[in-house]
């Protein structure tokens, strides 16, 4: 997803792009529930299994997926700087090191969020609002 495989230079005209299908279909009132069900029943559980299906594995899976989808939409698809990957770029070229470092840290933080830490943060937030 992050490597830039969603550009016209890396895909043939006959190839289909699942991410483009997802984005185009999300606006459809008929397709949205089908897409949501697929993500909720197939994609999220696969990622949650990777996180050993603990108490907040689904949350962590959704966060990781949202980060990956967001960077893919903003960078390779929309060309928002500094996430843009030029059409002429080699799909296997290393990404911007600063962006890679920040994204890696964000993904790692989402992946590592332990249920105990999550509960402690929620308790602190609850006490702060009382």
C-alpha positions, 0 to 999 in steps of 0.5 A: 500500500505505502510503496506507491502501487496505486499510480498509473505507471505501475499498473496496466490499463487492464489491472484493477485497483482494490483501493480505488474500487473501495474509495469509489464505492464508499459514496454509494449508499448501497455499497457502503454497508457491503464494504463496511461488513467486508472490512469489519469481518475480514480485514480487521479480524486478520489484523487483530489476529496479528495483535494476538486478539487481546482486548483492544486488538480490533481498535489497534487494527482499525488504527493501523488500517486507517493510517495506511489507507490515509497515507495511501490516499493522500500520497500516491493517489492525491499527490499531497506533498510531502507524501507524494510519489511522482508517477516517474518514481521507481515503485521500489525506491526508498521513501522519504526517510523522515516520513518513513520514520514518522509513519513507522513510529505512528504504526508502531505506537498503534500496534504496541498499545497494550490494553493496560496502558489503554485503560490507564489512559482512559482512567486518567482522561476520566479523572481529568474531566470530573 
